Amino acid sequence: MKKKWNAMAKYLDDRIATIEKSLNALSGDAKTAATESLNQLKTLRQSMNDLAEDDPDSLDQFKQDVTDALERIDKRMNEFASQIEALQERVGGNEETEEAANKLMGKKAANYLGSEAATHDFCEAMRNSKNGDQFAANWRERLSSNGITIAEGSEDAFLPDAVRGAIQDAWEKPGNWLARLKNTGAKAFQIRLNSSDQTAEGSRAKGHQKGASKADESLTFVAKKVTPQMIYKKIPIDNMTIFEDDGSLLRYIASELVSQWQIEVERAILVGDGRQDNSPNKISSVEAVVDATSTYVTKVTHSESEKLIDEIVTMLEGIKAEGNITLFISKPTLNQLRRIMLSDTSTPQYVAQSIVAEQLGVAEIITTSLLGDDYLAIAMVLDKYVTVGSINPAFVEWEDYNTNTKYYRVEIPFGGAIEAPKSAAVLLAAE
């Protein structure tokens, strides 16, 4: 019996120490109430000396009192964590989230996330995790030990500044057009669209004649729900080639894993990931432009008898949505458009890419190798494509001791779909 009492005493001492650190993150009524419950827990700890160590009934009652006190503390901690989670849900993990979270957490927590210790702790959490859930738990534990209590699932809103900076640098690098989509940060997004022809008589506003009945508007609504799935990139690296310092590790993650993740998502948005529907690796949460219905995308098929530039102009005429148009083509296709000859016998000349964009009436041309052989060109108004989920990766590292190989994985919940009608167009290769 004495052994059980000693175990209970140690458990209480550990919990009290952890809770005292976590209280630094609370504020207002939540902190006051949690402090009161903590004091009750300390009183219970002090009363142990007055209880009979050989009395099972007193031990059972004591356990119940401790459980009640801990439940009250956890309730206040969860109230605080819910505030953080609500902030993240409302504004999607952006700067406003960080500012509001910092106000709730206090300067001490904000200072921790900006420190080298936080960067090291984050990398250590990766090194000691075998899967995403374990990493999330390890990182929450390190946050908690430094006075930051968060709700489960909110880990990516509380990244160290160095980690967030590395991700941001990779995300905002030149050429990353994903950053210019309509990135909502929401867990799900419902697209609702009136697909009626706005010039048809049933859709138009009408003049009323005295004594006549007014006609109802004819509306046809379509809807699609955008939800995310986990999209990941995993790379094995032999231990002999692994960088040992935290800074190099972060640069590697940002430059290699995040970049490779971006390329795969770009492919899925433009032409789909190319996998069979029953493939376990299928990215099914991202609507490909080439697969969207005619409500959203205009499709033109290339003919060998037509000039390529004329076909692209015709394709672009199908985009009715307002906004800047981005054209995706391969480098060989771009060079065809750049090449001009003043006569049959003159030397070919190549005009600048910007001149081709101006001729076509698009804001920019992005060359890509993702179109393959089936598509000559894809054009879209980028901010008419809506995305859900996150752009903050969750990182995991684990080791295969049989092969001395470490595995690194970046994983992000992500989904997307075209939101606006006639906001994209596709030029298909000749059949």
KEFI-269475 format. One record per residue: z, x negated, y of N, C-alpha, C in turn; residue in three letters. Coordinates in steps of 0.2 Angstrom, whole numbers, plus 5000, padded with zeros to 4 digits. Example, Ala and Ser with C-alpha at 12.3 -4.5 7.8 and 13.67 -1.06 7.14 Angstrom:
BEGIN
503949344972503949384978503949344984Ala;503549364989503649324995503949365000Ser;
END
This chain:
BEGIN
500049964994500050005000500049965006Met;500449905006500449865012499749835013Lys;499449815008498749795009498249845013Lys;498349905011497949955015498149965022Lys;498849955023499049955030498749895034Trp;498749845031498549785035497749785036Asn;497449815031496649825032496549875038Ala;496949925038496949975044497049945051Met;497549895051497749865057497149815059Ala;496849785055496349735057495749785059Lys;495649835056495049875058495149905065Tyr;495749925066495949955073495849895078Leu;496149835077496049785082495349765083Asp;494949765078494249755079493849805083Asp;494049875082493749925085493949925093Arg;494549915094494849915100494449865105Ile;494449805102494049745105493349765107Ala;493049795102492249815103492249865109Thr;492649915108492649975113492849945120Ile;493349905121493449875127492849845131Glu;492449805127491849775130491349835132Lys;491249885127490849935129490949975135Ser;491649985136491850025142491549995149Leu;491449935149491149905155490449935157Asn;490149965152489449995153489550065156Ala;490150095155490150165157490350175164Leu;490250235167490450245174490650325174Ser;491050335180491150405181491650435176Gly;491550505175491950545170491950515163Asp;491350495161491250465154491750405153Ala;491750365158492250305158492950325158Lys;493150375162493850395163494050425156Thr;493650475153493850505147493850455141Ala;493350405141493350365135493950315136Ala;494150295142494750255143495450285141Thr;495450355142496050395140496050395132Glu;495550405129495550405122495650335119Ser;495450285122495550215120496350195121Leu;496650225126497350215127497750245121Asn;497550305119497850345114497750305107Gln;497150265106497050225100497550165100Leu;497650135106498050085107498850105105Lys;498950165108499650195106499750195099Thr;499250225095499250235088499350165085Leu;498950115087499050045084499750025085Arg;500050035091500750005092501250045087Gln;501050105086501550155082501550135075Ser;501150095072501050075065501750045063Met;502050005067502649965065503250015064Asn;503150075066503750125065503550175059Asp;502950165056502850205050503050175044Leu;503150215039503350185032502750155029Ala;502750095027502150065024502050085017Glu;502550115014502550135007502450215006Asp;502350245012502250315012501550335012Asp;501250365007500550385007500350435012Pro;500850485013500750545017500650515025Asp;501050465026501050445033500450405034Ser;500150375029499550335030498950385031Leu;498950435027498450485027498450515034Asp;499050535037499050565043498850515049Gln;499050455048498850405053498050395053Phe;497750395047497050385047496750445051Lys;496950505050496750565053496750565061Gln;497350535063497450525070496950475073Asp;496850425069496350375071495650395072Val;495550435066494850465066494750515072Thr;495250555074495150595079495050565086Asp;495450505087495350465093494650435093Ala;494450405088493750375088493250425089Leu;493350485087492750535088492750555095Glu;493350555099493350565106492950515110Arg;493150455108492850395111492050395110Ile;491850405103491150405102490750465106Asp;491150515107490850575110490650545117Lys;491150515121490950495127490450435128Arg;490450395123489950345122489250375121Met;489250425117488550455116488350495122Asn;488850525126488650555132488250505137Glu;488550445137488250395141487550375138Phe;487550365132486850345128486350405129Ala;486550465129486050525130485750515137Ser;486150495142485950495149485350445149Gln;485450385146484950335146484350355142Ile;484450395136483850415133483450465137Glu;483850515140483550565144483050535150Ala;483350475153482950445158482350415155Leu;482350385149481850355146481250405144Gln;481550465142481050515140480650545146Glu;481050545152480750575158480250535161Arg;480350475161479950425165479550375161Val;479650375155479250335150479350265150Gly;479950235152480050165151479750125156Gly;479650155163479450115168479950085172Asn;479750065178480250025183480750075185Glu;480550145186481050195188481650195182Glu;481450195176481950195171482350135171Thr;482150075172482550015173483050025179Glu;482850045184483250055190483850105189Glu;483650165186484150215184484650185179Ala;484350155174484750125169485250075171Ala;485050035176485449985178486050015182Asn;485850065186486450105190486950125185Lys;486750155179487250175174487550125171Leu;487250065169487550015166487949965170Met;487849965176488149915181487849855181Gly;488049805186487749745187487849695181Lys;488449705178488549655172488049665167Lys;487849725165487349735160486649705162Ala;486449725169485849705171485849625172Ala;486349595173486349525173486249495166Asn;486549525161486449505154485749505152Tyr;485349555154484649565152484249515155Leu;484449485161484149435165484349365163Gly;484749355158485049285156484649255151Ser;484749195150484449155144484749175138Glu;485449195138485849215133485449275129Ala;485249325134484949385131484249365127Ala;483949325130483249305127483449275120Thr;483949225120484149195114484349245109His;484849295111485049345107484549385104Asp;484049405108483449445106483049405100Phe;482949345101482549305096483049295090Cys;483649295090484049285085484049355081Glu;484049415084484049475081483349485077Ala;482849455080482249445076482349405069Met;482549345070482649295065483049325059Arg;483549375061484049395056483849465054Asn;483249485054483049555053482449555047Ser;482449595043481949605037481549665038Lys;481749705043481249765044481449795051Asn;481049835054481149865060481749895062Gly;482049935057482649965058483249915058Asp;483249865054483749815054483749775061Gln;483149765064483049735070483349775076Phe;483149845076483449885081484249885080Ala;484449885074485249885074485549825076Ala;485249765074485449705077485449695084Asn;484949725087484849715095485349765098Trp;485449825095485949865098486649835098Arg;486749805092487449775091487549715097Glu;487049675098487049625103487149655110Arg;486749705111486849745118487549765118Leu;487849805113488449825113489049775115Ser;488949715111489449665112489449635119Ser;488949655123488849625130488949685135Asn;489249745133489449795137488849845138Gly;488349845134487749895135487749945129Ile;487950005130487950055124487250095125Thr;486850105120486250145121486150185115Ile;485750235116485650285110485150255106Ala;485150265099484750245094484050265096Glu;483550215096482850235097482650215105Gly;483150195108483050175115483050095116Ser;482950065111483049985111482449955116Glu;481849985116481349955120481349965127Asp;481850005129481950015136482449965139Ala;482749925134483249875136483049805133Phe;482449785135482249715133482549665138Leu;482649605136482749545140482249535145Pro;482349515151481849505156481249465154Asp;481449405151480949365148480449395143Ala;480749435139480349475134479849525138Val;480149565142479749605146479249575150Arg;479449515153478949475157478349455152Gly;478549425146477949405142477549465140Ala;477849515138477449575137476949595142Ile;477249605148476949625154476349575156Gln;476449515155475949465156475349475152Asp;475449485145474949505140474649565142Ala;475049615144474749685145474249685151Trp;474449645156474149655163473649595163Glu;473449555158472949505159472249535160Lys;471849495164471149515166470849545159Pro;470449605160470049625155470449675150Gly;471149685151471449735147471349805150Asn;470849835148470749905151471249955148Trp;471549945143472049995140472550005146Leu;472749965150473249975155473050025160Ala;472350035160472150085165471950155163Arg;472150165156472150235154472750275157Leu;472750345155473250385158473850375153Lys;474250325154474750305149475450345151Asn;475550405147476050445149476750425147Thr;476850385142477450365139477850415135Gly;477550475135477850535132477850535124Ala;478250565121478250565114477750605111Lys;477450655115476950695113476650725119Ala;475950745119475650775125475150825122Phe;475150885126474750945124474250945129Gln;473550945127472950945131472751025130Ile;472751055136472451125136471851125141Arg;471351155139470751155143470351225142Leu;470151245148469751305149468951275148Asn;468751295142468051265140467451315143Ser;467651365146467151415148466651385153Ser;466051405153465551375158465751405165Asp;465951355170466151385176465651415180Gln;464951405179464451435182464151495179Thr;464451515174464251575170464551635174Ala;464251695174464451755178465151775176Glu;465351765169465951785167466551745170Gly;466351685172466851635175466951635183Ser;466351655186466351655193466751705197Arg;467051685203467351735207466851785209Ala;467051845211466551905212466751945218Lys;466251975221466452015227466552085225Gly;467052115228467252185226466952235230His;466652285227466352345230466852405230Gln;466952435236467452495237467252545231Lys;467852555228467852615223467652585216Gly;467352525215467152495209467752465205Ala;467752455198468252425195468152345195Ser;468652315195468552235195468552205188Lys;468052165187467952135181468452075180Ala;468652075173469152015171468751955170Asp;469051895172468751835171468751815163Glu;468151785161468151775154468351695153Ser;468851685149469151625148469151605141Leu;468951545139469051515133469451455133Thr;469951455130470451395130470451355123Phe;470451285124470451245118471051205119Val;471451185114472051135114472051085109Ala;472251025110472450975105473050945107Lys;473450925102474050895103474050815101Lys;474250775106474250705105474850685103Val;474950655097475550625094475450555092Thr;475950515093475950445091476050425083Pro;475750375081475950345075476150275076Gln;476450235071476650165072476050125070Met;475850085075475250045074475549965074Ile;475349925069475749865069475149805068Tyr;475449745069475049685068475549635065Lys;475349615059475849565055475449505054Lys;475749445055475449375054475949335050Ile;475749295045476149245041476049175044Pro;476549145045476549075048476949025043Ile;476648975041477048925037477648895041Asp;478148885038478748855042478548785045Asn;478148745043477948685046477648695053Met;477348755054477048765061477448805065Thr;478048825064478348875068478648835074Ile;478648865079478948845085479748855085Phe;480148805087480848815086481148845092Glu;480948835098481248865104481048935105Asp;481548965109481449035110480849055115Asp;480749005120480149015124479449015121Gly;479348965116478748965113478649025108Ser;479249045105479149105101478949165105Leu;479249175111479049235115478249225117Leu;478049165119477349155121476949175115Arg;477049145109476649165103476649235102Tyr;477149275102477149345101476749375106Ile;476849365112476449395118475649375117Ala;475549315116474849295116474449315110Ser;474749315104474449325098474549395096Glu;475149415094475249475091475049535096Leu;475249535102475149585107474349585108Val;474049535109473349535110472949565104Ser;473149545098472849575092472949645091Gln;473549665093473649735093473249775098Trp;473149745104472749775109471949785107Gln;471749735103471049735101470949795096Ile;471449795092471349855087471349925090Glu;471849935095471849995098471250005102Val;470949955105470349965109469749985104Glu;469749955098469249975093469350055091Arg;469950075090470050135088469850185094Ala;469950175100469850215105469050225106Ile;468750165106467950165107467650195101Leu;467650165095467250185089467650205083Val;468350205084468750225078468850155074Gly;469350155070469550095066469050085060Asp;468650125058468150115053468450115046Gly;469050135045469350145038469250215036Arg;469250215029469150285026469750325028Gln;469750395028470250435030470850435025Asp;470750415019471250405014471550335013Asn;471350295018471650225018472350225020Ser;472750185017473450185019473550145026Pro;473050115028473050075035472650115040Asn;472450175039472050215044472450235050Lys;472150215056472450235062472150305064Ile;472650355063472350425064472650465070Ser;473050425074473350455080472950445086Ser;472350405085471950395091471250425090Val;471050465095470450495095469850445097Glu;469350435093468850395095468350425100Ala;468150395105467650425110467050455106Val;466750415101466150425098466250485093Val;466850505091467050565087467150625091Asp;467250625097467550685101466950735101Ala;467150795102466650845103466250845109Thr;465750885109465250885115465650915121Ser;466150945120466550975126466750915130Thr;466950855127467250795130466750745131Tyr;466250735127465750675127465050705126Val;464650665130463850675130463550625126Thr;463150645121462850595116462150595117Lys;461850535118461150525118460850475113Val;460350485109460050435104459550395107Thr;459550335106459050285108458350295105His;457850285108457150285106456850225108Ser;456450195103456150135104455550135109Glu;455350195110454850205115455050215122Ser;455750215123456050225130456350155132Glu;456350145139456650085142457450095141Lys;457750045139458450045138458850065144Leu;458650035150459050055156458950125158Ile;458350155156458250225158458650275153Asp;458750255147459150285143459950285145Glu;460150225147460850225149460950265155Ile;460450265160460550315166460550385164Val;460150405159460150475156460850485153Thr;461050445149461750445146462250455151Met;462250415157462750425162462750485166Leu;462150515166462150585169462550635166Glu;462750625160463150675156463850675158Gly;464050625161464750615163464850655170Ile;465250715169465350755175466050745178Lys;466550715174467150705177467150665183Ala;467650675188467750635194468050565192Glu;467850515195468250455194467750395193Gly;467950335193467550275192467350265184Asn;466750255183466550245176466450175174Ile;466750165168466750095165466250105159Thr;465750055159465250045154465449995149Leu;465450005142465549955137464849945134Phe;464649885134464049865130464149795127Ile;463749775123463749705120463449655124Ser;463549595124463249545128462549545127Lys;462249545121461549545120461249605124Pro;461549665124461249725127461349715135Thr;461849685137461949665144461349615146Leu;461249575142460649525144459949555144Asn;459849605140459249645141459249675148Gln;459749705150459749735156459749685162Leu;459949625161459949575167459249545167Arg;458849545162458249515162457649555165Arg;457349525170456849555174456249505174Ile;455649535174455049495175454549525180Met;454449495185454049515191453249535189Leu;453049495184452349515181452349485174Ser;451849505170451749485163451749415162Asp;451549375167451549305167452049265170Thr;452549295174453049265177453549245173Ser;454049195175454549175172455149225172Thr;455449245166456049285166456549265171Pro;456949315174457449295178458049345176Gln;458649325177459249355175459649375181Tyr;459749435183460149455188460949455186Val;461349455191462049455190462249525187Ala;462849515183463149575180463249635185Gln;463549615191463749655196463149695199Ser;462549665199461949695201461749755196Ile;461849735190461649785185462149845185Val;462749835186463249885187463049935193Ala;462849905198462649935204462049985203Glu;461549955200460949985198461150055194Gln;461550045189461750095185462250145188Leu;462550125193463050175196463650175193Gly;463950125190464550115187465050065190Val;465650085190466150035193466149965190Ala;466149965184466149895180465849905174Glu;465649845171465349835164465849785161Ile;466049815155466449765150466049755144Ile;465949685143465549675137466049665131Thr;465849695125466249695119465849685113Thr;466149665108465849655101466049715097Ser;466449765099466749815095466249875094Leu;465649875097465249935096464849935089Leu;464749875087464449865080463649885081Gly;463349905075462649915075462449995077Asp;462950035077462850105077462850135085Asp;463050095089463150115096462950065101Tyr;462450075106462250035111462650025117Leu;462950085119463350085125463850145124Ala;464450135127464950185128465150185135Ile;465150245138465450245145466050295146Ala;466550285150467050335150467450325157Met;467750375159468150375165468850355162Val;469150295163469650275159470350315160Leu;470450345166471050375167471050455165Asp;470450475162470450535159470550535151Lys;470750475149470950465142471750465142Tyr;472050505139472850515139473150475133Val;473650435134473950405128474750425128Thr;475050425122475750445121476050385117Val;476750385117477050335114477250275119Gly;477250215117477550165121476950105121Ser;477150065126476749995127477249945126Ile;477849955124478349905123478349885116Asn;478149835113478149815106478849805103Pro;478949825097479549815093479349755089Ala;479749695089479649635086480049625079Phe;479749605074480149595068479949525065Val;480449485062480249425059480649425052Glu;480349405047480749385041480449335037Trp;480749305032480549245028480449255021Glu;479949225018479849225011480049155009Asp;480549155005480849085004480449054998Tyr;480049094994479749064989479149024991Asn;478849044997478249005000478448975006Thr;479048975009479248945015478748965021Asn;478649035020478249065025478649125029Thr;478549125036478849175040478349225042Lys;478549285042478149335044478349365051Tyr;477849375055478049405062477649475062Tyr;477949525065477549585066477749615073Arg;477249645076477349685082477149755080Val;477549805082477449875080477549915086Glu;477149965088477150005093476950075091Ile;477350125093477150195092476550215098Pro;476050235095475450245100474950305098Phe;474750345102474250395101473850405107Gly;473250435106472850445112472250495111Gly;471950525116471450575116471150585122Ala;470450605122470150615129470450685132Ile;470550685138470950745141470450785145Glu;469950755149469550785153468850805150Ala;468550865151467850875148467350835152Pro;466850815148466250775150466550715154Lys;467050675151467250615154467050555151Ser;466550565146466350505142465650515140Ala;465250465138464650475135464450415131Ala;464050425126463850375121463050375120Val;462850315119462150295118462150275110Leu;461850315106461850295099461250255097Leu;461250205093460650165091460150215087Ala;459550195087459050235084459150245077Ala;459050305074459150325067458650285063Glu;
END
